[in-house]
């Protein structure tokens, strides 16, 4: 059995675990069901990283990178409470990422969020700064920006109906033409485009990996643009 076929789906109680965690976000709830989390949620999640990564590399994004570890493709279920007014200890969802570039959390990539009742699939790049932000701004104002407009128009129209993330800024950066036809893109220091779907029945089967890749493939042209022009 290869790594790509090792994912057999989340356990039968996994989505109910997430549903319960959303309703009772407490250490008592989590600790009482730690075995369910470990065996039916966390272990399959690691397998899903590899299964989706291998499928993405096989034609959708050949240079994609991934690693089934927290801090790489996987995000902690424990929330960082140090600077948050919300003191609930856990995220009631599962987050994953596959990236293309030197830095896992700052390179263009595919994202996945799994909730008990819905799944978000998307692509994007977060926290652009320095050279990457300069390249983004130059690209959107150049001829490449027209291609970006076309790609975003395609993926936000039926049947995909993806959504563009909200702008990071209220005003454009100094030194740029506020009247440029694509100046709206200058309000974004991060960009992701995503679509949300009801959690499919296949979430507890091997077919969920193919479901994820199929939805990521719909957004692959935007991923390619970001890799080429932002890097």
DRENDREN-997485 format. One record per residue: z, y, x of N, C-alpha, C in turn; residue in one letter. Coordinates in steps of 0.1 Angstrom, whole numbers, padded with zeros to 4 digits, always signed. Atoms other than C-alpha are relative to their C-alpha. Example, Ala and Ser with C-alpha at 12.3 -4.5 7.8 and 13.67 -1.06 7.14 Angstrom:
2
+0000-0012+0009+0078-0045+0123+0000+0012+0009A+0000-0011-0009+0071-0011+0137+0008+0011-0008S
END
This chain:
231
+0000-0012+0009+0000+0000+0000+0000+0012+0009X+0001-0013-0008-0010+0034+0015+0009+0010-0006X-0009-0011+0005+0010+0066+0012-0005+0006-0012X+0006-0007+0011-0015+0079-0013+0003-0008-0013X-0002+0008+0012-0008+0050-0037+0015-0003-0002X-0014+0003+0001+0030+0049-0032+0006+0007-0011X-0006-0008+0011+0037+0075-0059-0002-0008-0013X+0001+0008+0012+0045+0055-0090+0004+0008-0013X-0005-0009+0011+0057+0084-0112+0015+0002+0001X-0014-0002+0001+0090+0099-0119+0007-0010-0009X-0007+0010+0007+0117+0077-0133+0001+0003-0015X+0000-0002+0015+0121+0072-0171+0011+0010-0004X-0010-0009+0004+0152+0094-0171-0001+0014+0007X+0001-0012-0008+0139+0122-0148-0002+0012-0008X+0003-0012+0007+0126+0146-0173+0013+0003-0009X-0013-0002+0008+0158+0141-0195+0010+0006+0009X-0009-0006-0010+0178+0149-0163-0002+0015+0001X+0003-0014-0001+0160+0182-0160+0003+0007-0012X-0004-0006+0013+0164+0189-0197+0015+0003+0000X-0015-0001+0000+0201+0183-0194+0005+0011+0010X-0004-0010-0010+0204+0204-0162-0003+0014-0005X+0003-0013+0005+0188+0233-0180+0010+0004-0011X-0010-0002+0011+0213+0230-0209+0014+0001+0006X-0014+0000-0006+0244+0223-0187-0002+0001+0015X+0003-0002-0014+0237+0238-0153+0014+0001+0008X-0013+0001-0006+0270+0227-0137+0001-0011+0010X-0002+0011-0010+0282+0207-0107+0005-0013-0007X-0005+0012+0007+0299+0184-0132-0011-0008-0005X+0011+0007+0005+0267+0176-0149-0008-0007+0011X+0008+0005-0011+0248+0171-0116+0006-0012+0007X-0007+0010-0007+0274+0150-0099+0001-0013-0008X+0000+0012+0009+0277+0127-0129-0013-0008-0001X+0013+0006+0001+0240+0120-0127-0007+0000+0014X+0006-0001-0014+0235+0122-0089-0009-0012+0003X+0008+0012-0003+0221+0086-0088-0013+0002-0007X+0012-0002+0007+0195+0095-0114-0009+0010+0008X+0007-0010-0008+0185+0126-0094-0006-0006+0013X+0005+0006-0013+0183+0106-0061-0011-0010-0002X+0009+0011+0002+0164+0076-0074-0012+0004-0008X+0011-0003+0009+0143+0090-0102-0007+0013+0001X+0005-0014-0002+0137+0126-0092-0004+0002+0014X+0002-0004-0014+0141+0132-0055-0010-0009+0008X+0008+0010-0007+0126+0100-0041-0015+0001-0005X+0014-0002+0004+0094+0102-0063-0006+0013+0004X+0005-0013-0004+0091+0139-0055-0006-0001+0014X+0005+0002-0014+0087+0130-0018-0014-0007+0000X+0013+0008+0001+0060+0104-0027-0011+0009-0006X+0010-0009+0007+0042+0130-0049-0006+0010+0010X+0005-0009-0011+0040+0154-0019-0012-0006+0007X+0010+0007-0008+0020+0128+0001-0012-0004-0008X+0012+0004+0009-0001+0115-0028-0009+0012-0003X+0008-0012+0003-0012+0150-0038-0007+0005+0013X+0005-0005-0012-0016+0161-0002-0012-0008+0005X+0011+0008-0005-0039+0132+0007-0012+0002-0009X+0011-0002+0009-0060+0137-0024-0006+0014+0002X+0005-0014-0002-0063+0175-0018-0009+0000+0013X+0007+0001-0013-0074+0167+0018-0013-0007-0001X+0012+0008+0002-0100+0143+0005-0010+0007-0009X+0011-0007+0007-0125+0169-0006+0003+0014-0006X-0003-0013+0006-0106+0198-0023+0003+0010+0011X-0003-0009-0010-0091+0214+0008+0003-0009+0013X-0001+0010-0011-0097+0192+0039+0011+0003+0011X-0009-0004-0010-0074+0212+0062+0014+0002-0005X-0013-0002+0006-0044+0212+0039+0011-0007+0008X-0011+0006-0007-0010+0206+0054+0012-0002-0010X-0011+0003+0009+0021+0191+0038+0010-0009+0008X-0010+0009-0006+0054+0174+0047+0011-0002-0010X-0010+0003+0010+0078+0157+0023+0014+0003+0004X-0014-0004-0004+0109+0176+0035+0003+0013-0006X-0005-0013+0005+0130+0204+0021-0002+0010+0011X+0003-0011-0009+0120+0236+0038-0015-0001+0005X+0014+0001-0003+0084+0224+0042-0007+0000-0014X+0007+0001+0013+0066+0211+0010+0010+0001-0011X-0009+0001+0010+0098+0207-0009+0010+0012+0000X-0010-0011+0001+0122+0234-0022+0013-0006-0005X-0014+0005+0004+0160+0229-0026+0002+0002-0015X-0004-0001+0014+0172+0222-0061+0013+0009-0001X-0011-0009-0001+0204+0241-0051-0005+0014+0001X+0004-0014-0001+0201+0278-0057+0009+0007+0010X-0007-0009-0009+0211+0304-0031+0007+0010-0008X-0008-0009+0008+0239+0322-0048+0005+0013+0007X-0006-0011-0007+0247+0347-0021-0003+0014-0005X+0004-0013+0004+0227+0376-0034-0005+0000-0015X+0004+0001+0014+0222+0366-0070+0011+0002-0010X-0010-0002+0010+0239+0378-0101+0001-0013-0009X+0000+0013+0007+0230+0344-0117+0007-0010+0009X-0007+0009-0008+0256+0320-0104-0001-0015-0004X+0002+0014+0003+0243+0288-0119-0004-0007+0013X+0002+0006-0014+0242+0263-0090-0013-0006+0002X+0012+0008-0002+0209+0246-0096-0013+0006-0007X+0013-0003+0006+0172+0252-0103-0003-0011-0010X+0003+0010+0010+0163+0234-0136-0014-0005+0001X+0014+0004-0002+0129+0227-0121-0002-0005+0014X+0003+0005-0013+0112+0211-0091-0012+0008+0005X+0011-0008-0006+0090+0232-0068-0006-0007+0013X+0007+0006-0012+0064+0219-0042-0011+0010+0004X+0011-0008-0005+0038+0235-0020-0007-0008+0011X+0009+0005-0010+0009+0225+0001-0008+0012+0006X+0005-0013-0006-0004+0251+0026-0011-0003+0010X+0010+0000-0010-0032+0259+0050+0001+0012+0009X-0003-0011-0009-0022+0280+0080+0011-0004+0009X-0011+0002-0010+0004+0284+0107+0014-0001-0006X-0014-0001+0005+0034+0291+0085+0000-0005-0014X+0000+0007+0012+0043+0269+0056+0002+0010-0012X-0003-0008+0011+0058+0295+0033-0008+0013-0001X+0007-0013-0001+0035+0324+0043-0015-0002+0001X+0014+0002+0000+0001+0308+0043-0006-0003-0013X+0005+0003+0013-0023+0304+0014+0002-0015-0003X-0003+0014+0003-0015+0272-0005+0000-0002-0015X-0001+0005+0014-0012+0252-0037+0014-0001-0003X-0014+0000+0004+0020+0254-0057+0001-0009-0013X-0002+0009+0012+0035+0231-0083+0015+0002-0004X-0013+0000+0006+0065+0236-0106+0001-0009-0012X-0001+0010+0011+0077+0208-0128+0013+0003-0007X-0011-0001+0009+0100+0214-0157+0000-0011-0010X+0000+0012+0009+0110+0189-0184-0010+0002-0011X+0009-0002+0011+0087+0205-0209-0014+0007+0004X+0013-0006-0004+0059+0222-0188-0001-0001+0015X+0003+0000-0014+0042+0221-0155-0009+0011+0004X+0008-0011-0005+0028+0250-0135-0008-0004+0012X+0008+0002-0012-0001+0246-0111-0007+0013+0004X+0006-0013-0004-0014+0274-0090-0003+0000+0015X+0003-0003-0014-0026+0288-0057+0004+0014+0003X-0004-0014-0003-0016+0319-0038+0005+0001+0014X-0006-0003-0013-0001+0336-0008+0011+0010-0003X-0012-0008+0003+0034+0351-0008+0004+0009+0012X-0006-0009-0010+0049+0380+0011-0009+0004+0011X+0010-0004-0010+0018+0393+0029+0006+0012+0008X-0005-0011-0008+0028+0416+0058-0008+0000+0013X+0006-0002-0013+0015+0429+0091-0015-0004+0000X+0014+0003-0001-0019+0414+0101-0006-0006-0013X+0006+0007+0012-0023+0393+0069-0001+0011-0011X+0001-0010+0010-0016+0423+0047-0012+0009+0003X+0011-0009-0004-0041+0444+0067-0013-0007-0004X+0013+0008+0003-0068+0416+0063-0002+0000-0015X+0001+0000+0015-0060+0414+0025-0006+0013-0005X+0005-0013+0005-0065+0451+0020-0014+0003+0004X+0013-0003-0005-0096+0453+0041-0010-0009-0008X+0009+0009+0007-0112+0423+0023-0002+0004-0015X+0002-0003+0014-0105+0434-0013-0009+0013-0002X+0007-0012+0001-0121+0468-0006-0014-0001+0006X+0013+0003-0005-0151+0453+0012-0008-0009-0010X+0008+0009+0009-0179+0431-0002+0007-0012-0005X-0007+0013+0004-0156+0401-0002+0009+0003-0013X-0008-0003+0011-0136+0419-0029-0007-0003-0013X+0009+0003+0012-0165+0415-0054+0001-0015-0002X-0001+0015+0001-0163+0377-0047+0013-0004-0006X-0013+0002+0005-0126+0378-0054+0001+0003-0015X+0001-0003+0014-0132+0395-0087-0007-0011-0008X+0007+0010+0007-0157+0369-0097+0008-0013-0001X-0008+0012+0000-0134+0340-0087+0011+0001-0010X-0012-0002+0009-0104+0354-0106-0005+0001-0014X+0005+0000+0013-0126+0361-0136-0003-0014-0005X+0003+0014+0004-0138+0325-0136+0013-0008-0004X-0012+0008+0002-0103+0310-0134+0009+0005-0011X-0009-0005+0010-0087+0332-0159-0007+0000-0014X+0007+0002+0013-0113+0324-0186+0001-0014-0005X+0000+0014+0005-0114+0294-0209-0010-0009+0008X-0011+0008+0005-0110+0265-0204+0012+0000+0009X-0012+0001-0009-0087+0271-0174+0011+0010-0004X-0009-0010+0005-0070+0303-0186+0013+0001+0009X-0011-0002-0010-0049+0309-0154+0004+0015-0001X-0006-0013+0001-0027+0340-0151+0002+0005+0014X-0002-0007-0013-0026+0365-0122+0014+0005+0001X-0014-0005-0002+0009+0374-0108+0000+0015-0002X-0001-0014+0002+0022+0408-0115+0000+0007+0013X+0001-0007-0012+0017+0435-0089+0014+0002+0007X-0012-0002-0007+0043+0440-0062+0004+0015+0001X-0002-0015-0002+0039+0478-0061-0003+0007-0013X+0003-0009+0011+0039+0506-0086-0011+0010+0004X+0010-0010-0005+0017+0528-0064-0007-0007+0012X+0008+0005-0011-0010+0520-0039+0005+0005+0013X-0005-0004-0013-0003+0522-0002-0007+0013+0005X+0006-0013-0005-0009+0555+0016-0012-0003+0009X+0012+0001-0008-0042+0561+0032-0012-0008-0006X+0011+0008+0006-0063+0540+0008-0005+0008-0013X+0007-0007+0011-0087+0553-0019+0005-0005-0013X-0006+0004+0013-0068+0552-0052-0011-0001-0011X+0011+0000+0010-0101+0557-0070-0010-0012+0002X+0009+0011-0003-0118+0526-0055+0000-0010-0012X+0001+0009+0012-0130+0502-0082+0009-0012+0001X-0009+0012-0002-0108+0474-0067+0014+0004+0005X-0013-0005-0005-0078+0496-0058+0012-0007-0006X-0011+0007+0007-0057+0476-0083+0005-0012+0009X-0005+0011-0008-0056+0447-0058+0010+0005+0011X-0009-0005-0011-0038+0470-0033+0014+0001-0005X-0013+0001+0005-0008+0468-0056+0007-0013+0003X-0006+0013-0002-0003+0432-0046+0002-0002+0015X-0004+0004-0014+0016+0423-0014+0001-0015+0000X+0001+0015+0002+0017+0387-0028-0009-0002-0011X+0010+0003+0010-0008+0370-0050+0001-0015-0003X+0002+0014+0004-0007+0338-0070-0006+0000-0014X+0007+0002+0013-0028+0326-0099+0003-0014-0004X-0005+0013+0005-0014+0298-0120-0003-0002-0015X+0001+0004+0014-0018+0280-0152+0012-0010-0004X-0011+0008+0005+0009+0263-0173-0004-0009-0011X+0004+0010+0009+0006+0231-0192+0012-0008-0005X-0011+0009+0005+0028+0209-0214+0001-0012+0010X-0001+0011-0009+0043+0182-0192-0007-0012-0005X+0008+0011+0005+0019+0153-0195+0008-0013+0000X-0007+0013+0000+0030+0118-0204-0002-0008+0013X+0002+0007-0013+0016+0107-0170+0010+0003+0010X-0010-0004-0010+0045+0123-0153+0008-0012+0005X-0007+0012-0004+0062+0089-0152-0009-0011+0004X+0010+0010-0004+0031+0071-0140-0007+0005+0013X+0008-0004-0012+0009+0071-0108-0010+0010-0003X+0011-0009+0004-0017+0090-0127+0004+0015+0001X-0004-0014+0000+0003+0122-0125-0005+0007+0013X+0005-0006-0012-0008+0128-0089-0014+0004-0002X+0014-0004+0003-0044+0128-0101-0001+0012-0009X-0001-0011+0009-0035+0151-0129+0002+0013+0007X-0003-0012-0007-0020+0176-0105-0012+0005+0008X+0012-0004-0009-0050+0175-0081-0011+0005-0008X+0010-0005+0009-0074+0180-0110+0002+0014-0003X-0003-0014+0004-0057+0212-0120+0000+0009+0012X+0001-0008-0012-0054+0224-0084-0015+0002+0004X+0014-0001-0004-0091+0217-0079-0007+0012-0008X+0006-0011+0008-0099+0242-0107+0002+0014+0007X-0004-0012-0006-0082+0269-0086-0004+0000+0015X+0004+0001-0014-0096+0258-0052-0009+0011+0005X+0008-0012-0006-0122+0286-0049+0009+0012+0004X-0009-0011-0004-0094+0311-0048+0008-0003+0012X-0007+0004-0013-0075+0291-0022-0010+0002+0012X+0010-0002-0011-0107+0291-0001-0002+0014+0004X+0002-0014-0003-0111+0328-0004+0012+0005+0008X-0012-0005-0007-0075+0335+0007+0000-0006+0014X+0000+0006-0014-0078+0311+0037-0010+0008+0008X+0011-0007-0008-0111+0328+0048+0004+0015+0003X-0002-0014-0002-0100+0364+0043+0014+0005+0003X-0014-0003-0003-0062+0364+0047+0005-0008+0011X-0004+0009-0010-0055+0333+0067+0015-0002+0001X
END
